[in-house]
Amino acid sequence: MKKIICLFLFATALQANARKIVVGSTAAIIEAGIQAKPGDTLLIQKGIYNNCKLLISAKGTAIQPIVFMAQMPGSVHF
């Protein structure tokens, strides 16, 4: 039982530091990817992102990935 409680507290502590970062331009996506910490989620605003070259070097982990996702499902197009 102690292991379960410790694991829950550890997971809760990890989530407490996670941030949701809203981005709305190619430059903002790249900058947020650079600044992102493990556990962060980057929410990309609705739009069509034409002629962009994204090179992201974010450093998440298996336990705390860095997630890039549309703020509204189906609303982001590259």
C-alpha positions in Angstrom: 0.0 0.0 0.0 2.9 2.4 0.8 4.3 1.9 -2.7 0.9 2.9 -4.3 0.7 6.0 -2.2 4.3 7.0 -3.0 3.7 6.4 -6.7 0.5 8.5 -6.7 2.3 11.3 -4.9 5.2 11.2 -7.3 2.9 11.2 -10.3 0.9 14.1 -8.8 4.1 16.1 -8.2 5.2 15.5 -11.8 1.8 16.8 -13.1 1.9 19.9 -10.9 4.9 21.2 -12.8 3.4 20.5 -16.2 2.3 23.5 -18.2 -0.1 24.1 -21.1 1.4 26.5 -23.6 -0.8 28.0 -26.3 1.0 28.9 -29.5 -0.3 30.5 -32.7 2.6 30.9 -35.2 5.4 28.8 -36.6 7.9 30.9 -34.6 6.0 30.5 -31.4 5.8 26.7 -31.9 9.6 26.5 -32.4 10.3 28.7 -29.4 7.9 26.9 -27.2 9.5 23.6 -28.3 12.8 24.9 -27.2 11.5 26.2 -23.8 9.3 23.1 -23.1 10.0 21.0 -20.1 9.1 17.3 -19.7 5.3 17.0 -19.1 4.4 20.2 -20.9 1.6 20.3 -23.6 1.9 22.7 -26.5 -1.6 23.6 -27.8 -1.4 24.9 -31.3 -4.1 27.4 -32.2 -6.5 26.9 -35.1 -5.0 27.7 -38.5 -3.2 26.7 -41.7 0.5 26.7 -41.3 1.9 27.0 -44.9 5.5 26.8 -46.0 6.9 26.1 -42.6 9.8 24.0 -41.6 9.6 22.9 -38.0 12.7 21.5 -36.4 11.9 20.7 -32.8 14.4 19.5 -30.3 12.2 19.2 -27.3 13.5 16.8 -24.6 10.6 15.0 -23.0 10.8 11.6 -21.3 8.9 8.3 -21.5 7.1 9.2 -18.3 6.7 12.9 -19.1 6.5 13.4 -22.8 6.2 16.8 -24.4 3.0 16.8 -26.3 2.2 18.9 -29.4 -1.5 19.0 -30.2 -4.2 21.1 -31.8 -6.1 23.3 -29.3 -9.2 22.2 -31.1 -9.1 18.7 -32.8 -9.0 18.9 -36.6 -8.3 22.6 -36.7 -4.6 22.7 -37.4 -3.1 22.0 -40.8 0.5 21.9 -41.9 
